[in-house]
Amino acid sequence: MTEPAQDEAARPGTLSIEQLSDLREKTEAVSELLRTQLAGHVETIRPILAPPRLLGKHVRSGHRSEAHGADAALRELKQAYAGFAPRPFGLQKELTEDPISVEGKLELYPWEYGHDLEDGKTITMTSPMRWVLAYRSGYTLAQLRKTLATKESRRTEDVRQFVASAIALKLLIEKHPEISDLFRDLRYEVSFATCDGLGDLPLTILSSSVGSVRPDDELIKTATRFSGVPAFIELIDQDAAQHLRDPLRERIASILG
């Protein structure tokens, strides 16, 4: 499983609070631009990400469709589900429903992770150029993480749907590499990563070629002390933004030598 790397990115130098405020404003503006663009792309290609393309008649929908390899894909999904379901989700290993409930509507969620400072505080970091792609379910990503973390009464059916849906999307993308190629041509890389609080369940990550970086801990401590909120948004990598890669141009240049 490939995980997005936060620590490998170069950190910006020391910034004043005024400079931080300006860069954060620009970061949020670019992030919103990219998210809106990506949401449009995802909606356009939704048919090639439809669950029946992987599972055929084994997906609960208005009509039963056939898909090559659907029976094998269902067995693979159930096998993977058995490994993820018990902890931390508290589900039975067996996914007995057939057809299973996986919605075709897709959602984009912010990618968040915990960052430990030297003083022992944990800061919730948000990567503004990276999103979780997921099939819609009864829980959003944030709702499920909160439910599991606080041990609230959980809706078992919705938890089951979230887990099965995450596995189904990963299997679909792995079995159809042209999907990753398409996103790459749109300047988004597809990867899979685990998320704090959800055990080893793999989530599908879309990362823009416009990267973001986490600044030095001292700046994070100063900013969070000033805001009073233990959360911080990574800042746009201005150098990467000014030198955007173009996959098509690079391939043509390689051919031309």
N, C-alpha and C positions, 0 to 999 in steps of 0.2 A: 504494500500500500504506500502510495506517495503522499507525503504531507507537505503543505505549503510551508516554506521556510521563512520565518520571521527574522531569525537571528543572523542570517547570512547577509542581509541587506546593510549597506553602508549607512551609518547614522549621521544625520546632519550635525554640524557644529553647534556651539552654544548660541542660543537665540534669546533675545530679550522677550519679555511678555508681550510687548507691542508687536515685535516681529512674528512671534508665535501666533498671535491673534490674526494677523494678516495672512499668514501661510495657512492657517486652519480654515479661514474663510475661502481661500482659493481652493484648498483641498476639497471642501464640502461642495463647492460649485462644480468642480470637475467630476467628483464622485456622482453627483446627481445627474449630470450630463451622460456619463457612461452607463449608469444604472437604467436611465430611461431608454437609451439606445439598446442596451442589452435586453431589456424587457420586450422591446419591439421585435428583436431578432428571435427571442425564445418563442414568442407568440406565433411568429411567421413559420417557424420550423416545428411547431407543436405536433403536426401529423407524424413526423419521423421519430418523435420521442413518445408516441402513444404507447401505453402499456400493452395493448393487444398485439403490437408488432413483436413483442417478446413472448407473451404468454397466450396469445390467441384466445380460444374459447375459455381459458381458465381465468379470465378477468371478468368481473361483474360489470356488465354494460347492457345497453338496450338491445344489442344484437350480438350473436355469437359468431366470431370470426375465426378463421383458421390461420395459423402461422407455422412456418417450417421450424421444427425443433421445439415447439411449445411444451410438449410433454417433458422433454429433457430439461428445459429451462425451469419448469415448475419444480421438478425434483431438485435441481440445483438451488433454487430459491429456498425451498423448505429445508434443505440441508444447512444452508448458511443461517437461516432463521433460527434453527435449533441451537446454534452456537452463540447467538447474540441475545436471544429472548430472556433467559433467566436473570442475568445480571447486566445492568442495574434495573431492568424493566419489570422484573417480577412476573414474567409471562411463562406459560407452559411451553416446553420445547416444541411440541407438535403444532404445526400450522395446519389445522384440519379442514379449514374452509376451502371449498372449490365449487364455483369460481371465487377468487379472492377479491377483496375490495381495494383496488388501486385506482385512484382518480387520474384522469388525463390532464387536468388543469395543473399548470406548473407555477411555482412560487420562487421568488428570490428573497433570501434572508441575509442579513449582514453576517459576515464572518467575524466571530469574537473568540478571544482566547485570554487566559489568565497569565499575567506577567508578575513575577515575584520580585519586589524591590529588596535591597540589602537590609532594610529595617524590618523585614518580615511582612510588610503589607503586600496584599495581592491587588493588582490593578486590572480591571477589565479593559482589555485593548480591543479596539475595532479596526479592522483593516478596510479602509474605504474603497479600495480598488479590487476587492475580492468578495464574492458572494457564494452562498450555498444555494444550489439548484435542487429543488425537491418537488415531488408531486404533492398536491394539496391533500391534507388529511384533517382529522378532527382537532389536532393540536398543531399550532405553529411550532417552529423550532424553539423559540424563547419560552413559550408556554410549557412545552414538555420538559425543558431543562429546569424550569422553576418548580414544576410539579414534582420531579424526581428529587431535586435538591432539598425541598422543604417537606418531603414525604406527605404531601397533600393526598387526599383521596383522589385516585386516578380513574379515568374512564378507560377500562381495559380494552374495549373495542377500538378506541381511538389510538391508544398506545400501540396495539397490534398493527393497525393500519399504517402508522408512521414507520415502524420498523420494517414491515414488509415492503412498503413503498420505496424506502431508501435502498434496500437490497435490489429491488427490481430495476430501479433507475441505473444503478451501477452495472448490473448484468447487461442491460440493454446497450449501454455505451461501450462496454468491453466487447460485446459480440458484434457491434457495428462501428468499427474504427473510423468510418467515414464521418461520423458525427463529430468526433474530436478534430478531424481534419477541417471540417467546416468551421467550427469555432475558432480554430487556429487562423484560418484565412480571415476571420473577422477580428483578429487580434485578441483572442481570449484563449487561454490555456485551460484544458480540463485536467483535473487531478482528483484524488480521493484522499480524505483525511478524517481522522477521528476528532471528536469535539468534547471538551470538558463536560463531564456529567453524563455522557451517553455511552460510556464504556468503549468497546472496540467497534461500534457500529460505524461503517464507512459512509461518509457524506460526500456528495458530488460538489466539487468546488470549481468555480469559474473565475479565473484571475486575468485582469486586464494587463496588457503589455505596458500600460502606464502604471508603474509600481508605486508603492508607498514604503516608508521607512519608519522605524521606531526611534525616536530621539534618545539622547542620553537619559539615564535614570534621574539625574539631578533636575533636569528640565521637567520630567514627568512629575517628580515629587513637588516641585514648586507650583506647577500648574494645578495639580489636584489639591494641594493645600489651599490654593487661592480659590478654587471652585467649591471645595468641600465635598466633591463627588469622586469616589475611587474608580474613575473611568477616564480613558484617554483614547483619542483617535489618532492613528498613525498619520503622518504627514506625506503629502505627495512627493515623489522622487522627481524633483525638477529636472535633473539631468536626463533621466530616462524619458521624461515627457518631451524633452527637446530633441531627443534622438530616437524617435519611435521606429521600431523595426517594421519592415514591410516584407512578409513572407514571400509574396509573389516576386517582388523586385530582387530579393536575395536568390531565389531559384533561377531567375532569368540571368542574373549576373554570374551565377555558377556555370550555366550553360555557355555563356559567352566567354568564360575564362578570364 
